Amino acid sequence: MTRAEIDALTRRVDAHDETLRAVADTVLDIKDVADEHTGTLGGHSATLAEHTATLAEQTATLAEHSELHRQHAATLAEHTELLHEILRRLPSS
């Protein structure tokens, strides 16, 4: 192999080495961004779990309040009937 061929081969190897380094740097940059996004997703998942738990508590509270409202409405209806009966029994003036 001649000196010119060795020099040409060296330049080709150096060019491939530079290309490989550029690709590796890009892959590392992509990995850093992916890791950052994974961390962000973890935070969002935790927040979603908290919101889901809060929503479950609020749903249970709403169910309790709805039942109380139903009971109060029934009591009001009973009292209204009693009041009508009392008014009916009062002597007319």
Secondary structure as a PSIPRED ss2 file (coil, helix, strand):
# PSIPRED VFORMAT (PSIPRED V4.0)

   1 M C   1.000  0.000  0.000
   2 T C   1.000  0.000  0.000
   3 R H   0.000  1.000  0.000
   4 A H   0.000  1.000  0.000
   5 E H   0.000  1.000  0.000
   6 I H   0.000  1.000  0.000
   7 D H   0.000  1.000  0.000
   8 A H   0.000  1.000  0.000
   9 L H   0.000  1.000  0.000
  10 T H   0.000  1.000  0.000
  11 R H   0.000  1.000  0.000
  12 R H   0.000  1.000  0.000
  13 V H   0.000  1.000  0.000
  14 D H   0.000  1.000  0.000
  15 A H   0.000  1.000  0.000
  16 H H   0.000  1.000  0.000
  17 D H   0.000  1.000  0.000
  18 E H   0.000  1.000  0.000
  19 T H   0.000  1.000  0.000
  20 L H   0.000  1.000  0.000
  21 R H   0.000  1.000  0.000
  22 A H   0.000  1.000  0.000
  23 V H   0.000  1.000  0.000
  24 A H   0.000  1.000  0.000
  25 D H   0.000  1.000  0.000
  26 T H   0.000  1.000  0.000
  27 V H   0.000  1.000  0.000
  28 L H   0.000  1.000  0.000
  29 D H   0.000  1.000  0.000
  30 I H   0.000  1.000  0.000
  31 K H   0.000  1.000  0.000
  32 D H   0.000  1.000  0.000
  33 V H   0.000  1.000  0.000
  34 A H   0.000  1.000  0.000
  35 D H   0.000  1.000  0.000
  36 E H   0.000  1.000  0.000
  37 H H   0.000  1.000  0.000
  38 T H   0.000  1.000  0.000
  39 G H   0.000  1.000  0.000
  40 T H   0.000  1.000  0.000
  41 L H   0.000  1.000  0.000
  42 G H   0.000  1.000  0.000
  43 G H   0.000  1.000  0.000
  44 H H   0.000  1.000  0.000
  45 S H   0.000  1.000  0.000
  46 A H   0.000  1.000  0.000
  47 T H   0.000  1.000  0.000
  48 L H   0.000  1.000  0.000
  49 A H   0.000  1.000  0.000
  50 E H   0.000  1.000  0.000
  51 H H   0.000  1.000  0.000
  52 T H   0.000  1.000  0.000
  53 A H   0.000  1.000  0.000
  54 T H   0.000  1.000  0.000
  55 L H   0.000  1.000  0.000
  56 A H   0.000  1.000  0.000
  57 E H   0.000  1.000  0.000
  58 Q H   0.000  1.000  0.000
  59 T H   0.000  1.000  0.000
  60 A H   0.000  1.000  0.000
  61 T H   0.000  1.000  0.000
  62 L H   0.000  1.000  0.000
  63 A H   0.000  1.000  0.000
  64 E H   0.000  1.000  0.000
  65 H H   0.000  1.000  0.000
  66 S H   0.000  1.000  0.000
  67 E H   0.000  1.000  0.000
  68 L H   0.000  1.000  0.000
  69 H H   0.000  1.000  0.000
  70 R H   0.000  1.000  0.000
  71 Q H   0.000  1.000  0.000
  72 H H   0.000  1.000  0.000
  73 A H   0.000  1.000  0.000
  74 A H   0.000  1.000  0.000
  75 T H   0.000  1.000  0.000
  76 L H   0.000  1.000  0.000
  77 A H   0.000  1.000  0.000
  78 E H   0.000  1.000  0.000
  79 H H   0.000  1.000  0.000
  80 T H   0.000  1.000  0.000
  81 E H   0.000  1.000  0.000
  82 L H   0.000  1.000  0.000
  83 L H   0.000  1.000  0.000
  84 H H   0.000  1.000  0.000
  85 E H   0.000  1.000  0.000
  86 I H   0.000  1.000  0.000
  87 L H   0.000  1.000  0.000
  88 R H   0.000  1.000  0.000
  89 R H   0.000  1.000  0.000
  90 L C   1.000  0.000  0.000
  91 P C   1.000  0.000  0.000
  92 S C   1.000  0.000  0.000
  93 S C   1.000  0.000  0.000
